[in-house]
Amino acid sequence: MKKYIKKYYKLFLLSIFFVTLEALIDLIQPGITSNIIDKGIAQNDINYILKEGSKMFIITVFGAIFALTRNIISTNVSQRFAYDLRNDLFTKINTYSFKTIEKFNKASLITRLTNDVTQLQNFVHGMMRVFIKSPILCIGSLIMAIRLNLKMSIVLVVMIIGVFIVISTNLKIGYPLFKKVQKNIDNLNSKIREYLGAVRVVKTFNRYEYEVDKFEHTNEELYNTSTKAMRVMSVFSPFITFIVNMSIVLVLYLGNIPTFDIKIGVIVAYINYMTRILTSLIMISHIFNVFVRAKTSYERVNEVLKEDGDIKENLKNIDRIDSIEFEDIDFSYNKDNENTVLKNINLKISKGQTIGIIGSTGSGKTSIINLIPKFYKIDRGTLKINGIDINKISDKSLRKSVAIVPQKNTLFTGSIADNIRWGSEKATYHEVKQCAQIAEAEEFINSFRDTYSTHIGQGGVNVSGGQKQRISISRALIKRPSLLILDDATSALDAGTEANIKNNLSKYIKDLTCIIIAQRISSVIDCDNIYVLEEGEIVGQGKHDELMKSCKEYKDIFKSQVNRSLGDEE
Ligand SMILES: Nc1ncnc2c1ncn2[C@@H]1O[C@H](COP(=O)(O)OP(=O)(O)OP(=O)(O)O)[C@@H](O)[C@H]1O
C-alpha cells in the first residue's frame, strides 16, 4: 500500500486541505447566526443583520467551491487508485504458480480483484470526503460550543463518552461479521464458476434443480450473514441519535436555569453545534462500518500482493530444451497432505527422442509433465534441463521452449485461425495452414463454409472433441517448440489419424523431443522409450517389445486392450 500512498499523497493532501476549509466554513456559520440573533435582531439593527447576512452568503459560496474542487480530486484519486490496484493484483496473479492459485481458489481471487478493490476504493474516497471532515467538524463544534459556554460543556463530555462506547462496541461486533460476508461472496462466486464450467454436464444429467438448490443454499448463507451484519450495524446509529438528542434536551433545560445566564442566540448556536456533532458522529459510525469492511478487504488484497510469485530474478535463459533428467523426484500437491503423488521418479529424455508415458488413471502421468514447465515445485530430488537444475532456469525461457497440448484443452472465442495463431501471434497464414496440415486438421477445417475464419464459440462448443484436439495440436506446433508434450491429446482420434500426425511431426520440427501421455498402448507403441507408471512410481521402462517381456503391468494393460478390441470385433 505504501506505493499508492507515495503516488497519490500530494493529491490526497490537497483534497484534505479543501475538505478542512469546507469544515471550517461549516463551523463559522452557527457563530454568525448567534450574532445575528443576539446583536442584530435583539437590538433591531438592520445594517448589522445585512452585514452579517452578506458575510454568511460569501462564506457559503466559498464552501461550495471548496466542496466541488475536493469532489473532483477525491473521485479522480479513488478511481485511479482502484485502477492501479486491479492492474497490480492481476499482474501479481499472473506470476503465481498453479499451487498458489489453487491455494487461494480462483473464485476468491476474482472477488478480491473486484469486490475487495471496490471496498478499498470506497474507503479511499470516503477518507477524502467525510472521514476527515467529520472529525474536524466534531472537534471544531465541540471547541466552539465550549467557547460559547463553558459550564454547559459537561453535557458535551457525557455525550461524547456515551457515543464513543457505542462506536467501539459497533467495531468489535462488526469486524468478524463482515469477514464472514466476504467469505460467503467467495463461495457464491465459486458456485457460479463451477456451474458455468459444467453447464453441459448439468443439463445432460438433468441436475438443474439440484444445482439451483445448491446455489440457493449458498445464496441464502450470504443473505443471512449480510442481513445479520447490516442489522447489527444499523442498531448503533439510533443509539447515537438518542444520546445526542437527550443532550440537546438537557441543554434546553439548563438554558432555562438563571445561574447559567445564556442568551437565546447562544442557545440556538449551541444546539446548532450539537446537531453538527450529531451528524458528524453518525458519519463517524458510518466511517467505522466502511473501515471494518475495508480492513477485511485490505487484508485479503494484501494476501494476494504479498504472496511469493513464481518469477525469480537472475535466472538462466535457455534457447531450447535438449535433454530432461528426473533424479530421485518425489512430489505431492499438498505439503500438509501425506499423499505423495510421485515417488522416486528417475527418467531421462534425450534430444529428438519420442517418449511414451502410460499407466492407469490417477497414476501420476500429468503430474510428471507438470513439473517440466515448473507449474509446481518439486519436494525432493532434482530435475535437470540441458544438465542445468530447473530452479536455476527462468520460467519464461523454459515455457517458451515447450508446448503442451493438455488433456482438457481450451479453445477461445474467435476464428479457427485466431485459435491456432494464439500459439504465436506473428505467425503467417501460411504457417497456420501448415500446422493445421501436420495436425491433420486441414480437411475438416476446409469442410466448413468459412474454413479458417469459422467462428469458434466459447470453450469450443461448436467443434467436436477430435476437432478440438487437432486445433489444439496445431496451436502447440505453431510455437515451434523444441519439446512437445501431448497429454492424452489424441484420445479422441482414430489410430490412422494419430499415426499420420506422429509421422508429420518429425518432418516439421527438426530434433523435436516429444512426450506422449496415453491410455492406449497403440499411441506409444513406436516410442523410443516407454515409461510405465503405477501409483506414482515407475514400474517399467523400455521399448514395447522389452516391456512385453519385462513389465507385468504393461502386459496387463496390453492384454486388457487387445481383449477389449477383440471383444468389440466380435
Ligand atoms: N491439482 C491437484 N491437486 C491435488 N491433487 C491432484 C491435483 N492434480 C492431480 N492430483 C492427484 O494426483 C494424482 C495423480 O494425478 P494425475 O493427473 O497426475 O494422474 P494421471 O495419471 O495423469 O491420470 P489420468 O490418466 O486420469 O489423467 C491423483 O491421485 C490426483 O488425485
The ligand as a MOL file (V3000), in Angstrom:
LIG
                    3D

  0  0  0     0  0            999 V3000
M  V30 BEGIN CTAB
M  V30 COUNTS 31 33 0 0 0
M  V30 BEGIN ATOM
M  V30 1 N -4.1610 -30.0900 -8.6670 0
M  V30 2 C -4.1710 -31.1540 -7.8870 0
M  V30 3 N -4.2760 -31.0420 -6.5540 0
M  V30 4 C -4.2600 -32.1250 -5.7420 0
M  V30 5 N -4.1470 -33.3860 -6.1830 0
M  V30 6 C -4.0520 -33.5870 -7.5080 0
M  V30 7 C -4.0560 -32.4900 -8.4240 0
M  V30 8 N -3.9490 -32.9910 -9.6880 0
M  V30 9 C -3.8660 -34.3400 -9.5550 0
M  V30 10 N -3.9240 -34.6920 -8.2500 0
M  V30 11 C -3.8210 -36.0580 -7.7150 0
M  V30 12 O -2.5980 -36.5890 -8.1590 0
M  V30 13 C -2.7250 -37.9270 -8.5470 0
M  V30 14 C -2.1520 -38.1140 -9.9590 0
M  V30 15 O -2.9260 -37.3570 -10.8600 0
M  V30 16 P -2.5160 -37.1990 -12.3870 0
M  V30 17 O -3.4670 -36.2260 -13.0080 0
M  V30 18 O -1.0850 -36.9060 -12.4810 0
M  V30 19 O -2.7950 -38.6680 -12.9320 0
M  V30 20 P -2.8570 -39.1860 -14.4140 0
M  V30 21 O -2.0520 -40.4280 -14.4430 0
M  V30 22 O -2.4980 -38.1230 -15.3840 0
M  V30 23 O -4.4030 -39.5400 -14.5260 0
M  V30 24 P -5.3540 -39.5630 -15.8080 0
M  V30 25 O -4.8530 -40.6050 -16.7450 0
M  V30 26 O -6.6770 -39.9210 -15.2220 0
M  V30 27 O -5.3140 -38.2020 -16.3730 0
M  V30 28 C -4.1920 -38.2810 -8.4370 0
M  V30 29 O -4.3490 -39.0200 -7.2500 0
M  V30 30 C -4.8920 -36.9610 -8.3020 0
M  V30 31 O -5.9670 -37.0670 -7.4220 0
M  V30 END ATOM
M  V30 BEGIN BOND
M  V30 1 1 1 2
M  V30 2 1 2 3
M  V30 3 2 2 7
M  V30 4 2 3 4
M  V30 5 1 4 5
M  V30 6 2 5 6
M  V30 7 1 6 7
M  V30 8 1 6 10
M  V30 9 1 7 8
M  V30 10 2 8 9
M  V30 11 1 9 10
M  V30 12 1 10 11
M  V30 13 1 11 12
M  V30 14 1 11 30
M  V30 15 1 12 13
M  V30 16 1 13 14
M  V30 17 1 13 28
M  V30 18 1 14 15
M  V30 19 1 15 16
M  V30 20 2 16 17
M  V30 21 1 16 18
M  V30 22 1 16 19
M  V30 23 1 19 20
M  V30 24 2 20 21
M  V30 25 1 20 22
M  V30 26 1 20 23
M  V30 27 1 23 24
M  V30 28 2 24 25
M  V30 29 1 24 26
M  V30 30 1 24 27
M  V30 31 1 28 29
M  V30 32 1 28 30
M  V30 33 1 30 31
M  V30 END BOND
M  V30 END CTAB
M  END
